[in-house]
Amino acid sequence: MNTSTINRLVLTVAIGLALAVAAFSSAAELPSKGASEDAQQRSSEKKQDKEEVKDEKKAQHRLSKEQQQDRIREQQESLRLYRENIARQQAIAKRNAERLQEQKRLEHYRYQQAYYEHLRQQQAQLPDKRYDYDNDPYYYTAPNYRYRRDGSYYETNEYGADILRRASNNGYQEGLKAGRADKKDGWRFDYKNAFAYEDGNYGYDGRYVRQQDYNHYFREGFRRGYEDGYYNRRKYGGTAGSDLLKDNVLRSILNLEALPK
């Protein structure tokens, strides 16, 4: 066998081996691709299952239509009473303003006038008959917290809990202003006779919690803010530049307890 023939045989064998390797690689890729598609499908199915469980939990924690309507009626009655109280608060504010002028407490007088002006604007924005209660999630979301006030327990959901947090922080901020004003006026430490403390409605838009609940937590924040403002310190509030209650103080005021799921 000459050299030329041997070379042709070697080339033929080499080509055959190359084709075999290519065929094997191609065959090996097919299952790999199929496995990848199966993994993607399983991942998609798991995601869908999670979404279904999530939707099911939402449905379980959604109030019935009857419960939703009861909550809406309770809210509307609370708003009616709140509007009736406005005229009474106006008379109290006027008497307080006259007393502050007689006592020559100019700083606190200015503070009260600003507070009362905010109240007037706030009351003008209360929900009216056109408010879409049915599509407001508060009214169909079941309670997930409870809190204790004056010896009784009350329940609310996350939307109501946010309003209670806001009430406490609003109270703290207004207390800071009132305390600083009395200090500048050279007046004694006396948060209970401040109109803002008596009123307790700053920031209340008539929704999600009872007015008396909002008033209670506003006053809890106010007395702490007044103390910090009067004595020029940050015992209850955050660092300088933040007029919010410290997280641990806010938690101790609200004492919200999660309801069993």
Buried (B, 14 or more C-beta within 10 A) or exposed (E): EEEEEEEEEEEEEEEEEEEEEEEEEEEEEEEEEEEEEEEEEEEEEEEEEEEEEEEEEEEEBBBEEEEBBEBBEEBBEBBEEBEEEEEEBEEEBEEBBEBBEEEEBEBBBBBBEEBBEEBEEBBEEBBEEEBEBEEBEBBBBBBBBBBEBEEEEBEBBEBBBBBBBBBBBBBBBBBBBBBBBBBBBEBEEBBEEBBBBBBBBBBBBBBBBBBEBBBBBBBBBBBBBBBBBBEEEBEBBBEEEEBBBBEEBBEEBBEBEEEEE
